[in-house]
Amino acid sequence: MLVIREAQLKAFEDRALDDYIKELAQHCREFAPALCKTLSDKQLHRALHQGIDRAESHGFTLRGPTRFYIEMMSPFGIRFDTDP
């Protein structure tokens, strides 16, 4: 019987998140090139991590709605959901 330990599962989840961040970063470079030119790769990845976390806090856990949330961050800012 194959047993997957918690640490192994975490490693798979981390890898999947890293791959998704890279995919979103590429999308953002195409979707909002002027904004992305002002950010380093590290800054962009950090902003995407924060965006994914904020999207999850609103119940967006699927790729499509999360990507839409990230797209809304581009013109309106990272805290657009709470900024009056």
C-alpha positions as CSV (number, residue, x, y, z in Angstrom):
1,M,0.0,0.0,0.0
2,L,1.2,3.5,-0.9
3,V,1.3,6.0,1.9
4,I,1.7,9.7,1.3
5,R,2.9,11.6,4.4
6,E,1.7,15.1,5.3
7,A,5.1,16.5,4.4
8,Q,5.0,15.0,0.9
9,L,1.5,16.3,0.3
10,K,2.6,19.8,1.4
11,A,5.5,19.6,-1.0
12,F,3.1,18.8,-3.9
13,E,0.8,21.6,-2.8
14,D,3.7,24.1,-2.7
15,R,4.9,23.0,-6.1
16,A,1.4,23.4,-7.6
17,L,1.2,26.9,-6.0
18,D,4.6,27.9,-7.4
19,D,3.6,26.7,-10.9
20,Y,0.3,28.7,-10.6
21,I,2.1,31.8,-9.5
22,K,4.4,31.5,-12.6
23,E,1.4,31.1,-14.8
24,L,-0.4,34.1,-13.2
25,A,2.8,36.2,-13.5
26,Q,3.0,35.5,-17.2
27,H,-0.7,36.4,-17.6
28,C,-0.2,39.6,-15.7
29,R,2.8,40.6,-17.9
30,E,0.5,40.2,-20.9
31,F,-2.7,41.7,-19.2
32,A,-1.0,44.7,-17.5
33,P,2.5,45.1,-19.1
34,A,3.0,48.8,-17.9
35,L,2.3,47.8,-14.3
36,C,4.5,44.7,-14.5
37,K,7.4,46.7,-15.8
38,T,7.5,48.6,-12.5
39,L,7.8,45.4,-10.5
40,S,10.7,43.0,-10.1
41,D,9.8,39.3,-10.5
42,K,10.1,38.9,-6.7
43,Q,7.7,41.8,-6.1
44,L,5.2,40.5,-8.7
45,H,5.3,37.0,-7.1
46,R,4.7,38.5,-3.7
47,A,1.8,40.5,-4.9
48,L,0.3,37.4,-6.5
49,H,0.7,35.4,-3.3
50,Q,-1.1,38.2,-1.4
51,G,-3.8,38.4,-4.1
52,I,-4.4,34.6,-4.0
53,D,-4.7,34.8,-0.2
54,R,-7.1,37.7,-0.3
55,A,-9.2,36.0,-3.0
56,E,-9.4,32.8,-0.8
57,S,-10.6,35.0,2.1
58,H,-13.6,35.9,-0.1
59,G,-14.2,32.3,-1.0
60,F,-12.5,32.3,-4.4
61,T,-10.6,29.0,-4.5
62,L,-11.0,28.0,-8.2
63,R,-8.5,29.1,-10.8
64,G,-10.9,31.2,-12.9
65,P,-12.4,33.4,-10.1
66,T,-8.9,33.8,-8.5
67,R,-7.5,34.9,-11.8
68,F,-10.3,37.4,-12.2
69,Y,-9.6,38.7,-8.7
70,I,-5.9,39.2,-9.7
71,E,-7.0,41.0,-12.8
72,M,-9.1,43.4,-10.7
73,M,-6.0,44.1,-8.6
74,S,-4.2,45.5,-11.6
75,P,-6.3,48.6,-12.2
76,F,-7.7,49.0,-8.7
77,G,-4.9,48.1,-6.4
78,I,-4.2,45.1,-4.1
79,R,-6.7,46.2,-1.5
80,F,-9.5,47.1,-3.9
81,D,-11.9,44.9,-2.0
82,T,-11.7,46.9,1.1
83,D,-10.8,50.4,-0.2
84,P,-13.9,52.7,-0.1
